[in-house]
């Protein structure tokens, strides 16, 4: 992929809109905004929510086929269209990637190969030989991630002895003890607990084929030095394997029962766990191995609930079936509502009010795992999915409050009560260092990251720039910039600015996302647009604008610093950059004008944008997401704010400056990690840490947890999931 950045000031001059055509330009922007708003309106569900498809990679589909084979519930109606989908995603070189346009991935390719063998594909077929050749060239199945080898061990294709030991006794550790399950991020602990059961029982249900085609015969990698933390844990793992073979182990029996109870207590109303694929499938495996029959209510609900995550589509090759790793209706609805409001829709518009009512019904007023670190904090947040009441997150909650604050609702008192409850919960989730993680407070232990098991994905939930920025912006728009919590959040953001002026993006790709979140938040909280920090961010964004006027950042930037800020232009990433520049009062700058022009030029006739590239992040460096609604909501947001800025300045489009800073790709790429910008509070417009965090107790919950961990009243989430429309916008 070749990406060309702006090369000189003359390019900026040529791309700038002629001032004499200012009225025409604004008319085109208004038309583009109106078309996008119409498309966004049309994709709203009658109940008030939005949900775009959440696309990931074929490991979801491969593991779904393996799960069904293990449980004995495979059917041709599932296997054939799923295999067809997996084949359709194979690249020309025989590999499968973790994101569109990315390099081939060893573990993803190995799992896809095994799934296709399960579906009956001949290992001698060209597409299978090409995949196997790649796997061996990359080190073979011996070099694959632990999760891949666990799936193989379930079918006797890998030895349990050659996998890291996961003792179920972990669930008995108190919350203050090192390596207790609450030291893990919520997605990781929900996966680890059932895996301790699976790894202890060590099942083996052989398949009628082997995987010699994927092996290299390479010896096991040498251990890390004993003086290192990794080396210590590797030797502890050897001891744990010996402990696991003890003939009598009453403590283990207690741990297994406790693990089962822990799993069952966290099953959601839609039958799933955490609203995401990994804990869902491993919880089903664990319960099944513990003797729960397939017709047990928990098993029946869990298997049926997966159907709500299935997307079926007709193609020229036949029907394909793919599985979403997660669903994002609450997040999508918050973003869509905010986009409509920025796109000029009235705050009392029926679409806005339907979304508001639906969101109010989704607020979580029951407890969850977050209370382990914050036992006295009253609930009040929102989750990401239709059903995930145990794990609300601060990111969703902040964006929802920002949107709801702008709504003219007939029951303003109820709306304000919900907002205040949410704000108190979110402020209470602030970590000790002043930042916010997504699901837990102070989830910063490094010990889980050093375990032999943890070779894939983020396993803890420390504060991040994007989440912290959204919370800071929430407090600012509510007029609480002077609160101590907000000032500490501002200080955290300034301390974590990269040396090049950008911010790292944890949940979106990557520095464009982090910077697109941090700049509007800091300005909203009182940081001057002329401050050192904001000017550095503006220079970074201008330097990384593509020659076509858009912005893009390839997901390889999480591992390869030369990709930071570089990539093909996308609608969502262009909008993120524009939102930052507009907040920095750059609405007449050449970079903004060229970015707006890119959005207008690349808009489809139906009002949407094409975006095959992934711009969402699950686990930096490992797991990525294409949110299908991002390509629509964020451009509406950016276009609407641009129009508002221009209207406020009298509708004029001024001449572009000739001296916009530029930077070549070679000098524009910065390391992901580096020296942080540490501007002074006074210089950056942030006063000292005065003020106090709001106090008080939110209203008590009117919901009660059901036996499955979901809500006791209201519309069942599984109903919503099962009828979710999948727009292609």
N, C-alpha and C positions, 0 to 999 in steps of 0.2 A: 504494500500500500504506500503510495507516495502522497505526502501532504505538504503543501507549500504555504508558508506563512507570508504575511505582508512583507514585502521586501524594501520598500522605500516610501517616502512621503508622497511622491508623485502618484503612486498607486492609490493612496488615500484620496488624493484630489480627483483622480479620474472616477473613482467609485462614488464620490459624494454627489448627492442630488443637487442639480442646479437650483439656486434659490428662487429663480423665476418660476420654477415648477413646484414650489412648496405646496400650493393648494392642491395640485394634482396628486402629489405624494401623500398628503394627509387623507385625501379622498380614497386613494388606493389602500391605505392602512386601515381606514374605517371599514371599507368593503371587506377586506380580509378578516378583520376582527368580527364583523357581523356574520360572515359565512362560518367562521369557526364556532361562534357562539350558537348558531343554529344547529350545527352538527352536535355540539356538546349537549344541547337541550334534547335532541332527538334520542340520545343514548341513555337518558335517565330512566330508571325503572319506575313503574307506576307507584311503588312504595316510597320512592324518594331517593334511592341510592344510585350510585354509579359503580360499575365494576368493569375495568378493562381486563383482558386476559393477562396473566402473569406468566411469561414464557421463560424457561430456563434451558436445560439440556437433557439429552436422552438418558442420563442415569436415572431420572425419575421413572421413565418407561421401562428401562431394563430391570430395575429393582422391583417395579410393580409386577412384572411377569415372573420374576424369581420368587417374590412373596406368594403369589397365587399358586405357583408350582409347589412350594413348600407346604402350603396349607391344604393342597389338594383340591383347589377350586378353579383351576385353569379351564377355560373354554375357548373354542375357536373364535367365538364372537369377540373375545378380548385379544387373544394372541395374534390373530392374523392382521387386524388393522393396526395394532401396536407395533408389530414387526415392520409393517409397511411404512409407518412413520419413522421408525429408527433407520431403515434403509434410506429413506428420503433425505435424511439429515447427514448422511455420510459425505465427506468431502472427496474431491477428485483424487486426493492422494491416499484414500482408503481409511482416513482417520475420522474421529469425531472430536469436536472442540467443546469447550465449556461456554463459549459465546460466539456469536455470529462474526465471522471474519478472523477469529482467533486461531492460534496454532493448534495442531493436533494434541490431544491430551491422552497420556498413557492409560490412566485408570478408566476414563470415560470410554475409550476405545475398547479396552478389555471387557468391560461390563456389557457394552453393546454387542461385542462378538459372542459372548456367552449367551446373551438373550436371543440372538438370532440363531444360534445353534439349538437353543430350546425350541425355537419356532420351526426348526426343520431345515435351516439353510445348510448347504453342503460346505464343509470347510475347504474343499478344493475349488469352490467358486471364486472367480477373480476378486469380487469385493471382500470375501472373507480372507483370502490369501493376503491381499494388500493390508488389511487390518492387522493380521497376525504378524506380518513382516515388520510393521511399525512398532508393535508392542515389543517384539524381541529386540529391535534396534534401540529401543529406549530403556532396555534393561530387563524386559520380560515381566511376567506377573510378579517375580520376586521384588521388583522395584515399585510395585503399585502401592496405593495408599492402604491403610489398615482397613478402612470400611470395605474396600473391594475384596480384600482377602477374607474378611468375615463372611461376606456373602458366599464366597467360594467354599469356605469351611463348612457352611450349612449343608453343602451337597457333597462333601468328601473330596473336594478338589483342592483343598489346602489343609494343612494340619493345624488343629487348635494349639498344639504345642509350640508352633512357630508364630503365634499371635500374642500380643501383650495381654497379661492377665488383668481382668477387671473384677476385683473382689466385691461382692455385694455388701460386705461389711461397711463400705463407704456410706451407705444410707443410714448407718447407726451413729456416725460421727456427729457430735454436737456442732452447732453453727460456729462456735469459737475455735474449733479444732482445725488445724491445717488440712487442706484437701477435702473438707466436707463438701457435700454436693452443692451448697449455696455459694461456694467459691467459684463455681462454674456459671457462665452465662445461662439464662433461662432455657435457650434452645439446646445448649449442650447438656445441662443437667437432665432435661427430659429425655435426651437420647441415651445418656450414660446409664441412668438407673435401669431401664429395661435391658440394656446391653450387658449389665452385670449378671442378670439372670440368664441371658442367652449364653454368655461366655462360660458361666459356671456349669450349665447343663450340657454344653458341648454337643449339640445334636448333629446327626449326620444322616442325610437322606439321599443316597447316591443317584446321580443322573446316568442315563445310558450312553454317555460320551465323556471323554476326558478333555484336557486342555493342554496337551503336550505341545500343541502348535504355539502356545503363548509362553512357554518356558525357555529359559536360557541355560538353566543348570548352574547359574552363578552361586558361589558360596554366600552365606549370610554375611552381611556387612559387619565390620569390626565394631566393637563397642567403643563408646566415647570414653575418654580418660576418666578415671575414678575421681579425679579432683574436680570434675565438672558436675553440675547438677544433673544434667542428662545422664552422665555416666553412673551417678549414684542411683537414679531411678531405674536404669537398666539392670543393675545388680539386685535392686529390691524386687524387680519383676521376676527374677530367677527364684528368689525366696518365696514369692507369692505362688509360683507354679508348684513348688514343693508343698506349700501349705494346702493348696487346693486338692492335693492327692491324699490328704489324711482320711482314713476310713471313717472316723467318728468326729463330727464337727458340729456340736449343738449350736454354736454361735452362728454358723453359716445358715442353719435352718431358720433361726430367728431373723437373720438378715433377709433371707429370701421371702419370708412372709411379710416382713415390713416393706420390702420393695414392691410386692404385689399390691399391698394396701395403698402405698404411695401412688402407684400408677393408676389404680382405679379411682382414687380421690380426685385425680386431675383430668379425667376424661370429660370432654366438653359435650354440650347438648347436641352437637352434630355428629357425635361418635368419635371425634378425633382427639388428638393431643396437641395442644399448642398451636393448632391451626396450620401446622407445617408437616411436610412429608417425613423427615427422619424420625422424630419421636412417635409419630403415628404408626409407621410400619414396625418399628422395633418394639413398641408396646404390644401390638398384636402378636408378634412373634413370642414375646415373653409370656403373655397370658396363655397363649396356646401351649407352650412348653410346660407351663405350670399346671396344665390339665383342664383349662377352661375349654369346654367344647365350642364348636363353631356356632351352635344355636344359643349359647349363653348370651344374655342381653348386651353385655359389654362387647363381646366379639361380634355379634350380629350388627350392632350399631356401628362399630368401627369399620367393618368391611363395607357396609352399605354407605357409610359416610364418604368413603373414597369416591363413590360414583359422582358425588357433587363436585369433584375436582377434575372430572374427565371432560375433555373437549373432543368432540367427533366432527370430522369435516370430510366432505366429498372432494376427491381430487381426480384428475384424469387417470391415475393409476388405481383408483378405488378408494374406499373409505379408509381414513387414517384415524387413529385414536391416540391421544397424548394426555398426560397427566400434569396438571398444574402442581408445582411444589407448595404453593400457598395461594391464598386469595386475598385481595386488598380492598374490599368494598368500603371500609370505614375511611381509610387513607384516601382512596380515590374520591369519595364523596366530599371530604374536607377540601381537597385540592380543587375539585370541580366547582364547589360552591364559591370558594374564594376567587376562582378564575372568572366565573360569571359576574361576580360583583365588580372585579377589576375591568371586565369587558363591557361594562356599562349597564348591566341588568339591574333593575331597581331592587333595593333591599327588602321590599315586601312582595316581590314577584312570586307567583305561585310555585314555580320550580324551586326557588330559594327556600320558601317556607316548607315545602314538602321535604326537602333535604334536611332542613333544620329539625323538623319534627322527628324524622327518622334518626338523626344523630342524637337527639335528646333521649330517645328510647334505647340507644346503645350505650349510654353512659354506665360505667360499671361501679356499683356501690356495694360490692361484696369484696372480701379480702382475697389475698393471693400470696404467692411466694415472696413478693417484694416486702412483705411485712416482717420477714426474718431480719432484715436490716433496719426497718423502720416500724417497729412493733406498735407504736402509739399514733401512727399517722392514719387519719381517716381516709377511706377510698374516695375516688372521684374521677379517675382517668378513663381513657378510651383505649381499646385494643385496635389492632390492625385488620382483623378478620371478622367474618360473620359471628364466629363463636370462638372466643379465646378469653374468657372472663378471668382466668387465673393470672393472666399476664398482660395487663394494660401497659401502655408505654408512653413515655413523656413526649416523644416526637409527634405521634398522632394527636395527643391531647393538646399540645401547643398549637398545632396547625388548625385543629378544630375550634379552639377558643378564638384564634385570630379571625377565622371566618364568621363564627357566630356573633362575635362582638359587633359586626357590621350589619347584622340582620335587624329589620324592623318587624318584630314578632308581636302578634296580638297579645300574647301572654308574656310580657316583658319580665315580669317578676320571676316566673319559672325559668326563663332563659338566664337571667342574672344569677339566680340561685345555682343553676348548673355550672355556670362559668366560675363563680366564686369557689364552689366545691372543687372544680378541676384545678383552679389556680393554687389553692391550698395544698392539694395533693402533689402537684408538680413541683412547687417550691420545696415541699418536704422531701422530695426525691433528689435534691441537690447533693452531690458528693462532697466529701470533705475538702477537696481541692478547689471547689467553686464551679466545676463543670457538671454536666449531666450526661449520664449514660442513657440508654434507651429503656431498659426494663428494670434495672436494679440500681440502687445507690451503692457506691463504694465497692463495686464488683471488679477489683483491680489486682487480685492475687496473681502472681506469675507462676505459682506452682503447677496449676493444671496445664499450662502451656509447655511444661518440661517433661510431661509423662510420655512414655513410648507410644501410648495410644493416640496422642494428639498430633498427628501429622497432616491434618486436613482442617482448614478453616479456623476462624476465630472461636475461641472457647470461653472468653471472658467478655465483659460488657463495660469497659472503662468509658469515661466521658469522651465525647467526640466533638469536633468543631461544629458539624452540621446540626446535631441535636442541641448542643448548647446554644447555638445561634437562634434556633427556632424558639427555644424557651425565652431567651433574652428578648427577642422580638415580640413574643406574646406579652411579656411584662411591660414592655415599652408602649405597645399600642393600647394597653389598659391604663396608661398613665402612671405606671409604677417603676419608672426608670430610676427613681431615687431610692427604691427599696434596697436593702443590703444584699438580698439574693441577686438582684439584677446587676448591681455594681460588681459583685464577685464574679458573676458570669461574664461581664465585660472584661474584667481583668484576666480571666481565664482565656478568653479569645485573643486578647492582645499578646498574652504570653505564649500562645501556641500558633501565632502566625509564622509561616515559614520564612526563611531568610530571603527568598525571592519575592515575597509579598503576597503569596497565595495561602490558602488553608487546605489541609488534607480533608478529603471527603470519605467518611466511613461508609455511608449508606447509599452513596451515589457516585458516579464516575466523573471525576475523582477530585482533582484540585479545582476544576471548573465548578463542580457541585459545591465543594466546601467554601470556595470564595463567593459563589453566588448566594450562599446562605449567610455567611459571616458579614459581608458588607452591608446589606440592608438592615441586619440586626443592630450592628454597631451604630449606624447612622440614626436609626429609630431611637436608640437608647441615649443619644446625645453626643456621639462622637462626631466631630466636625468633618464634613466631606473634604476639607482641605488638610486634614491631619496627616501626619507621616504614614500612619498605618493604611489609611484609605487611599492615599496617593500611590503607595507601593502596590496595593492591590489593583488599582486602575492601570498602572503601567504593566503589570503582569498580564492582565486581560488583553490590553491593546497589543502587547507583544505576541500573544498566542492566538490572535485572530487569523483565520485562514484567508487565503487570497480571494476566495469566493465570497467573503463577508461573514461566514458563519463561524461557529466554534465547535470543536470536537476534541475528545480525549479518549484515546484507546485504553481499554481495560488492562493492557499490558503495563500501564504506568504504575500499577501496584507492585510490580516486581522489577521493572526495568525503568530506571530513572529517565532514560532518554525519551520515553514516551510521555512524560509529564506535560500536560497541556497540549499534546499533539494528537491528531486523529481527524478522520473525515468529519465534516460538519454534520450535525444532527439538529433537529428542531428543538429537542428538549435542552440540549447543552447550549445552543445559541440563546435560548430564552433565559437560562440561568445566568449567563454572562451579561445579558442585557439588563436583567433585574438588578444586578450589582452595579452596573454602570449608571443606570437611571437613578438608583439610590444615591450614588456619588455625585449627582447633579451633572451628569455628562450627556444630557439628552440632546444637545446640539453637536456633540463630538462626532468626527468622521466614523469612528468605530461603531457608535450606536446607529448612525444612519445607514451604514453598510450592513449591519446586523439585521436591522428592521427590513431593509431591502431584500436580504436573503430570505427572510421568512415569507415576505409577500411573493417573491419570485418562485419559491419552491412549494407553495401551497397547492394542494390538489383542487380540482373543480368542486369537490363536495365540501371543501372547507377544512379538510384535515391535512396531515403531512405524512409522508412515508418515513419509516424509521426502522430498518431491519437491525441496526446496530443496538447492542445492549448498553443501557446507560444507568441501570440500577445495580446495586452491590448487595449481595448477601454476606459473603465472607471475602474480604479483600484478598486477592491473589488466588482464590479457589472457586468461588461460586457467584454467578452473576445473573442478572434479571433484566428482561425486556418488559417493562410496564407499558402495555399498549395504550394506556390513557395519557402517559407522560407527553407523547408527541402532540397532544391536543391541548391539555390544560395549561402547560407552561407557556406555549406561544400565545394563547389567549391572554394570560397574565401579563406577559411582556408587551404585547401590542396595546393592550388596554392602558397600561401605565404610561407607555410612550404617548398615546393620544392625550391622556390627561395632562401630562407635562406640557405638550405642545399647545393644548387649548389654554392652559394656565398662562402660557407666555404669549398669548394673543394669536395663536394659530400660525405663527411664522416659523419658517424653516430657514435658519440663518446659514450664511456661507460657511463652508468647512475650513478649518484651520489647515495650514500647510505643514505644520510641524508635529504631527502626531508621532510619538515615539514608536520605533519599530525594532524588531529583533529577529535574527535569523533562527532557524530551527536548532542550529548547533549551539548557539549561545542562549536560546530561550528555554531550553530544557533544564530543569533544576532537580536536584535529588529530592526524593520523597521526604527524607529526613534531613535535618540540618540545623543550623543556628536559628533560633527563634527571634522574631522581632519583639522587643520589649519596650515599646514606647511608653512614655510617662503618661499618667492619667491626665494631668493638666494639659499636656500637649495634644492629646487625642480627645479632649472634650469630655472625659469621664471624671467626675468628681471623686473625692475620697469615699471610702466605704461608709457612708452615712446611711441613716434610715434604718428601718427595722422590717423584718419579714412579717407579713400580715399573719395574724393569729386568729384563733377561734376554731370552732368545731363545725364542720359541714353537717348538713342534714343527714340523718340516719338513712340507711338503705331501705328502700321499699321492695327490694328484690331479695329473694332467698335462694341460696344455692340448691340446685337439684342434686339428686344422688350422683348424677354424672358430672357434676362440677359446673353445669351451666346455669342459666337463669331459671327461676321458678315461675316467672310470669312473662308475658309478652309473646311476640311471635317467635316460634322456634327458629334458630338460625339455620337449621338444616333445610327448612322450607325455602329460605332465601337462597341458600347455596344451590339448591336443586333447580331453581328457576332462573338463575343468573343468566342474563343475556350476555353474549360475548361479542362486543362490537369490534369491528376491525379497524377502528379509527386509530 
